[in-house]
Amino acid sequence: MFKSSQLPTVSWVLLAGILLVATWLGTQMMPPAQTFHDESFHMPQIRAYHMERYSHLEKSLTMIPGYHLAVATVSKTLFGQGIKDTRLASTLLSLPALLFFFLCARRLGHTSPLLSTTTYYLNPIFFPFFFVIYTDVPSLTLVLAGLYFTLSQRFTLAGLVMLLSLGVRQTNVMWLALFWLFALYNLLGNPLHIRWLKPENWRQLGGALLRTWAFPIGIVAFLVFVYQNGGVAIGDATAHKMDRIFVTQVFFLLLAVGLLFIPLHLMNARAGFDLLRFQPQCAVILSLLLVLYLLTFWAEHGYNLFDFFLRNRVVMWTRANEVHKVLAFVPMAIALLSLMVTPLREKRFYWLYVVAIASLLPHSLVDQRYFMEAITMFLLFMVPQHTRLHWYTLALFIPVTLIICIGIGDIRFFI
């Protein structure tokens, strides 16, 4: 197993400097005295907890207010109750994501865990959320902690952390289920194999279920909550219905991967071309996906109509006409081929793709925040052809992220 200390000293110092400078710039990004879009929905709940009104629940909140309670406690204890203080508290709950990503990368044998972590941190669709009053990265911190404890075979702690994560975002139940599957793979091999239906194997199966008891507790808690609440979202339920399947979000994920990971696709170009050349069924699959995409691309959610958001500008450009749709499919196809030829570190990790798709299908709102966990785990699970891939990706991310942060700071757009 390689450790970050094995990096050349110059590289280690460079990466540490990038992390520190990026963090300082991130804390200066936002207007200090005004809330920003979804912050306006979260701040009233946090203020209520500042005033110790613990029974108050904002009707606009879609999630259980565990994040809001944690941020209110940290900000009131360490900083203050202003907007900037609250952002600092949220950032303090977000930055441990870097620690757990690093620990996961080291556990999985990344050649340079610090380089992998820096690349993850400066991803343009991740970085701004470390410094705003949004639930996404604090939620991701708990998910990464749950993953690390699962990889470390500390299954009870992993299950309890993932149960706690449901108090920040209920949809984390998908990642709880994935980590439970990872744990069972670790204990049983393939837990879905038919041999576990045979009575002579039930003792081993029962032992594995007993060791991972905390995971199903979380799933049961989620089901009880959905039953009692009458749905997944607490407030603003009409804008977050999950009564249909929307494949648009899956295609948007492919588009994001196609644009974000250009260095990976360039390295995979020959392998992807060979895949099309020697396995013609791949071309058939791409053709069928193109037809499905053209027939089902749906981006008419009310929240996708505000062009202040960069994601909405991409969506609105794509849906403008059929030519734009076809052009947007090009990076999607490239991303899919690249993913098909990118090996993952263990066979059980391929379940990430299944769970990622399942987690996206219920969402009518097209938003990159819904697949932050999927991209994070892909960065951890993939096997790069060479360490320089991370350097190339970092060289792409740094200027793009800087431009985005400047635009956000000038209140010209948000992502």
MISE-488027 format. One record per residue (C-alpha): x, y, z; residue in three letters. Coordinates in pm, whole numbers, padded with zeros to 5 digits, always signed. Example, Ala and Ser with C-alpha at 12.3 -4.5 7.8 and 13.67 -1.06 7.14 Angstrom:
BEGIN
+01230-00450+00780ALA
+01367-00106+00714SER
//
This chain:
BEGIN
+00000+00000+00000MET
+00137+00339-00098PHE
+00115+00636+00134LYS
+00113+01005+00055SER
+00446+01037+00237SER
+00599+00844-00053GLN
+00526+01135-00285LEU
+00830+01348-00367PRO
+00865+01625-00109THR
+00815+01898-00371VAL
+00487+01739-00485SER
+00365+01697-00127TRP
+00438+02061-00044VAL
+00276+02176-00370LEU
-00043+01981-00301LEU
-00059+02097+00061ALA
-00017+02455-00060GLY
-00294+02411-00318ILE
-00527+02275-00049LEU
-00458+02562+00189LEU
-00485+02837-00072VAL
-00803+02684-00219ALA
-00962+02663+00127THR
-00878+03026+00206TRP
-01014+03144-00130LEU
-01326+02933-00079GLY
-01403+03103+00252THR
-01380+03441+00076GLN
-01605+03341-00214MET
-01950+03427-00085MET
-02110+03768-00014PRO
-02070+03793+00365PRO
-02402+03954+00458ALA
-02663+03787+00237GLN
-02789+03437+00179THR
-02761+03274-00159PHE
-03046+03070-00313HIS
-03096+02747-00112ASP
-02919+02913+00179GLU
-03237+03119+00216SER
-03430+02798+00288PHE
-03176+02662+00537HIS
-03094+02978+00731MET
-03437+03030+00897PRO
-03425+02677+01041GLN
-03071+02736+01169ILE
-03178+03070+01323ARG
-03464+02893+01498ALA
-03212+02658+01658TYR
-02992+02956+01746HIS
-03291+03083+01944MET
-03343+02736+02094GLU
-03679+02692+01921ARG
-03619+02321+01872TYR
-03978+02232+01784SER
-03980+02471+01486HIS
-03971+02318+01138LEU
-03957+02526+00821GLU
-04217+02418+00567LYS
-03970+02470+00280SER
-03724+02207+00407LEU
-03724+01876+00223THR
-03489+01698+00463MET
-03477+01604+00831ILE
-03307+01906+00996PRO
-03008+01721+01144GLY
-02769+01936+00939TYR
-02935+02253+01063HIS
-02908+02150+01427LEU
-02539+02062+01386ALA
-02456+02388+01205VAL
-02649+02597+01458ALA
-02467+02430+01747THR
-02121+02474+01592VAL
-02178+02833+01477SER
-02326+02947+01808LYS
-02050+02776+02008THR
-01745+02869+01799LEU
-01825+03164+01577PHE
-02153+03348+01608GLY
-02500+03359+01460GLN
-02445+03568+01147GLY
-02451+03444+00790ILE
-02072+03435+00758LYS
-02044+03257+01094ASP
-02297+03000+00982THR
-02108+02941+00657ARG
-01789+02883+00853LEU
-01970+02629+01069ALA
-02101+02450+00761SER
-01751+02450+00612THR
-01617+02303+00935LEU
-01864+02016+00894LEU
-01770+01980+00526SER
-01391+01968+00538LEU
-01375+01628+00716PRO
-01493+01488+00381ALA
-01135+01543+00266LEU
-00999+01340+00557LEU
-01233+01048+00494PHE
-01169+01060+00119PHE
-00796+01047+00192PHE
-00841+00756+00433LEU
-01054+00567+00180CYS
-00798+00634-00095ALA
-00518+00505+00125ARG
-00721+00200+00228ARG
-00789+00124-00139LEU
-00422+00150-00232GLY
-00411+00474-00427HIS
-00055+00548-00528THR
-00088+00908-00411SER
-00386+00951-00173PRO
-00307+01319-00121LEU
-00307+01382-00497LEU
-00636+01193-00532SER
-00786+01397-00248THR
-00673+01728-00397THR
-00824+01633-00732THR
-01150+01542-00562TYR
-01158+01867-00361TYR
-01108+02094-00662LEU
-01370+01927-00878ASN
-01572+02225-01014PRO
-01908+02075-00918ILE
-01791+01995-00563PHE
-01569+02277-00445PHE
-01819+02567-00411PRO
-02049+02356-00193PHE
-01784+02330+00078PHE
-01838+02699+00154PHE
-02213+02755+00140VAL
-02502+02675+00372ILE
-02605+02364+00179TYR
-02644+02010+00310THR
-02460+01838+00025ASP
-02099+01817+00143VAL
-02174+01764+00515PRO
-02396+01479+00398SER
-02113+01352+00179LEU
-01881+01366+00481THR
-02100+01113+00660LEU
-02127+00895+00349VAL
-01749+00889+00310LEU
-01712+00808+00679ALA
-01958+00522+00634GLY
-01761+00398+00334LEU
-01431+00415+00521TYR
-01565+00216+00816PHE
-01716-00037+00576THR
-01383-00080+00397LEU
-01218-00116+00741SER
-01468-00392+00830GLN
-01603-00190+01122ARG
-01954-00271+01011PHE
-02149-00166+01320THR
-01989+00177+01323LEU
-02042+00208+00946ALA
-02410+00123+00977GLY
-02462+00367+01264LEU
-02286+00648+01077VAL
-02506+00585+00774MET
-02813+00583+01000LEU
-02698+00923+01127LEU
-02657+01041+00768SER
-03030+00985+00711LEU
-03086+01272+00953GLY
-02911+01499+00703VAL
-03047+01359+00375ARG
-03300+01078+00360GLN
-03181+00971+00014THR
-02856+00847+00171ASN
-03047+00524+00225VAL
-02928+00422-00124MET
-02563+00444-00015TRP
-02644+00271+00312LEU
-02781-00020+00110ALA
-02473-00021-00115LEU
-02234-00031+00181PHE
-02434-00314+00337TRP
-02391-00503+00010LEU
-02017-00428+00020PHE
-02001-00562+00376ALA
-02184-00881+00281LEU
-01950-00930-00015TYR
-01662-00900+00226ASN
-01806-01166+00456LEU
-01973-01405+00209LEU
-01823-01348-00132GLY
-02126-01289-00354ASN
-02424-01254-00115PRO
-02666-01284-00410LEU
-02543-01631-00510HIS
-02804-01907-00512ILE
-02602-02112-00262ARG
-02726-01893+00021TRP
-03074-02038-00035LEU
-02947-02380+00076LYS
-03008-02464+00447PRO
-02649-02585+00502GLU
-02526-02229+00435ASN
-02779-02047+00650TRP
-02554-02045+00957ARG
-02283-01856+00771GLN
-02542-01622+00619LEU
-02696-01561+00961GLY
-02355-01481+01107GLY
-02291-01226+00833ALA
-02632-01064+00886LEU
-02566-01050+01259LEU
-02230-00877+01206ARG
-02394-00619+00979THR
-02709-00564+01187TRP
-02675-00184+01192ALA
-02732-00151+00817PHE
-03084-00303+00804PRO
-03177-00099+01111ILE
-03115+00212+00901GLY
-03325+00077+00614ILE
-03613-00004+00847VAL
-03588+00344+01002ALA
-03607+00497+00655PHE
-03915+00292+00561LEU
-04087+00387+00886VAL
-04011+00753+00820PHE
-04149+00736+00464VAL
-04466+00568+00591TYR
-04519+00820+00871GLN
-04429+01120+00652ASN
-04626+01006+00350GLY
-04322+01041+00123GLY
-03948+01106+00122VAL
-03952+01489+00126ALA
-04074+01667+00439ILE
-04151+02008+00291GLY
-04181+02140-00066ASP
-04309+01793-00150ALA
-04488+01900-00468THR
-04152+02001-00622ALA
-03982+01679-00513HIS
-04228+01407-00600LYS
-04082+01061-00654MET
-04379+00895-00819ASP
-04227+00849-01166ARG
-03902+00744-01330ILE
-03689+01009-01503PHE
-03387+00892-01705VAL
-03288+01251-01788THR
-03082+01273-01470GLN
-02881+00964-01576VAL
-02800+01123-01911PHE
-02705+01445-01732PHE
-02463+01243-01519LEU
-02303+01105-01835LEU
-02280+01457-01976LEU
-02108+01580-01659ALA
-01863+01288-01664VAL
-01798+01351-02032GLY
-01706+01715-01968LEU
-01529+01681-01634LEU
-01293+01393-01702PHE
-01149+01478-02043ILE
-00798+01356-01946PRO
-00943+01016-01855LEU
-01130+00993-02184HIS
-00819+01084-02382LEU
-00622+00810-02208MET
-00907+00567-02274ASN
-00954+00674-02638ALA
-00776+00378-02798ARG
-00943+00124-02568ALA
-01283+00283-02636GLY
-01223+00277-03010PHE
-01121-00090-02992ASP
-01438-00162-02797LEU
-01649-00022-03079LEU
-01434-00190-03341ARG
-01426-00543-03200PHE
-01758-00549-03016GLN
-02018-00407-03255PRO
-02294-00462-03000GLN
-02157-00156-02820CYS
-02245+00059-03120ALA
-02595-00092-03114VAL
-02626-00008-02744ILE
-02517+00349-02806LEU
-02769+00383-03089SER
-03050+00255-02868LEU
-02946+00490-02590LEU
-02950+00781-02833LEU
-03307+00695-02930VAL
-03407+00660-02564LEU
-03239+00991-02482TYR
-03412+01179-02765LEU
-03751+01037-02669LEU
-03728+01079-02292THR
-03514+01387-02226PHE
-03731+01583-01983TRP
-03611+01903-01819ALA
-03927+02099-01752GLU
-03910+02108-01373HIS
-03983+02458-01251GLY
-03646+02481-01076TYR
-03468+02404-01405ASN
-03606+02719-01571LEU
-03385+02972-01389PHE
-03087+03049-01609ASP
-02891+03193-01317PHE
-02771+02837-01253PHE
-02501+02705-01486LEU
-02656+02358-01481ARG
-02984+02508-01601ASN
-02808+02692-01883ARG
-02667+02360-02001VAL
-03007+02193-01969VAL
-03190+02474-02148MET
-02932+02478-02429TRP
-02964+02101-02467THR
-03341+02101-02483ARG
-03358+02398-02723ALA
-03370+02177-03035ASN
-03284+01832-03166GLU
-02946+01939-03303VAL
-02836+02053-02959HIS
-02959+01726-02811LYS
-02754+01522-03056VAL
-02445+01737-02994LEU
-02485+01693-02618ALA
-02503+01317-02667PHE
-02145+01311-02802VAL
-01977+01365-02460PRO
-02235+01132-02307MET
-02134+00853-02547ALA
-01765+00923-02490ILE
-01819+00908-02114ALA
-02005+00578-02137LEU
-01735+00416-02351LEU
-01466+00549-02119SER
-01645+00410-01814LEU
-01678+00072-01985MET
-01302+00042-02030VAL
-01205+00189-01690THR
-01147-00097-01443PRO
-01255-00068-01081LEU
-01043-00195-00794ARG
-01277-00474-00681GLU
-01564-00665-00840LYS
-01810-00558-00571ARG
-01750-00192-00661PHE
-01929-00235-00994TYR
-02253-00226-00796TRP
-02187+00148-00773LEU
-02323+00189-01125TYR
-02647+00006-01044VAL
-02711+00201-00724VAL
-02612+00533-00882ALA
-02867+00486-01162ILE
-03135+00372-00916ALA
-03069+00677-00697SER
-03118+00914-00991LEU
-03427+00770-01159LEU
-03686+00916-00914PRO
-03561+01276-00951HIS
-03743+01503-01193SER
-03520+01798-01103LEU
-03199+01789-01308VAL
-02923+01879-01063ASP
-02562+01767-01037GLN
-02586+01754-00658ARG
-02780+01430-00688TYR
-02478+01244-00826PHE
-02197+01394-00618MET
-02171+01071-00417GLU
-02155+00859-00733ALA
-01869+01062-00883ILE
-01688+01067-00548THR
-01696+00688-00523MET
-01596+00647-00886PHE
-01285+00855-00816LEU
-01207+00624-00526LEU
-01287+00295-00698PHE
-01136+00350-01044MET
-00791+00223-01143VAL
-00613+00499-01339PRO
-00369+00403-01610GLN
-00105+00630-01459HIS
-00064+00872-01167THR
-00020+01157-01413ARG
-00391+01125-01493LEU
-00462+01296-01160HIS
-00218+01575-01241TRP
-00379+01631-01582TYR
-00725+01631-01424THR
-00609+01870-01153LEU
-00463+02101-01420ALA
-00809+02109-01581LEU
-01001+02152-01256PHE
-00801+02440-01107ILE
-00874+02708-01372PRO
-01235+02595-01423VAL
-01303+02596-01051THR
-01137+02938-01012LEU
-01351+03088-01290ILE
-01667+02942-01136ILE
-01581+03072-00790CYS
-01513+03421-00926ILE
-01849+03419-01104GLY
-02026+03304-00788ILE
-01850+03571-00581GLY
-01960+03838-00829ASP
-02317+03699-00810ILE
-02320+03638-01187ARG
-02427+03274-01158PHE
-02430+02968-00936PHE
-02374+02607-01031ILE
//
